């Protein structure tokens, strides 16, 4: 499915479920990892995660689209469009949207540690995903100096 087909699908869902046309842009975003989709309050556009479509199928993505359309239509009507608002929760339940998207598999989400800090005094290890300056930190156990090592990852191990 491409962006053009998604646009038509979102327009159809908007008319069927809400009775109001969707007049803005709907696109796929392959970089969305922790969320199924998002609604932009300034441009009124909607982005949907391609990963959700690949992993969970059309039925789950339709629920995500309904969720984002709830934000869209309530925001344009100047009503409570945020997750905490009663109007949002009520409309979401009414149209059959999902409150939370299906979780991504843990193996897909977890990033391996790339750096290892080792205390020179007591050999305590600290694993980090991001590079840090060892001069700014001290060992939490003995207050000793830390040394930074880069962990070399082998393809296929995570």
Rosetta blueprint (number, residue, H / E / L):
1 X L
2 X L
3 X H
4 X H
5 X H
6 X H
7 X H
8 X H
9 X H
10 X H
11 X H
12 X H
13 X H
14 X H
15 X H
16 X H
17 X H
18 X H
19 X L
20 X L
21 X L
22 X L
23 X L
24 X L
25 X L
26 X E
27 X E
28 X E
29 X E
30 X L
31 X L
32 X L
33 X L
34 X L
35 X L
36 X L
37 X E
38 X E
39 X E
40 X L
41 X L
42 X L
43 X L
44 X L
45 X L
46 X E
47 X E
48 X E
49 X E
50 X H
51 X H
52 X H
53 X H
54 X H
55 X H
56 X H
57 X H
58 X H
59 X H
60 X H
61 X H
62 X H
63 X H
64 X H
65 X H
66 X H
67 X H
68 X H
69 X H
70 X H
71 X H
72 X H
73 X H
74 X H
75 X H
76 X H
77 X L
78 X L
79 X L
80 X L
81 X L
82 X L
83 X L
84 X L
85 X L
86 X H
87 X H
88 X H
89 X H
90 X H
91 X H
92 X H
93 X H
94 X H
95 X H
96 X L
97 X L
98 X L
99 X L
100 X L
101 X L
102 X L
103 X L
104 X L
105 X L
106 X H
107 X H
108 X H
109 X H
110 X L
111 X L
112 X L
113 X L
114 X L
115 X E
116 X E
117 X E
118 X E
119 X E
120 X L
121 X L
122 X L
123 X L
124 X L
125 X E
126 X E
127 X E
128 X E
129 X L
130 X L
131 X L
132 X L
133 X L
134 X H
135 X H
136 X H
137 X L
138 X L
139 X L
140 X L
141 X L
142 X L
143 X L
144 X L
145 X L
146 X E
147 X E
148 X E
149 X E
150 X E
151 X L
152 X L
153 X L
154 X L
155 X L
156 X L
157 X L
158 X L
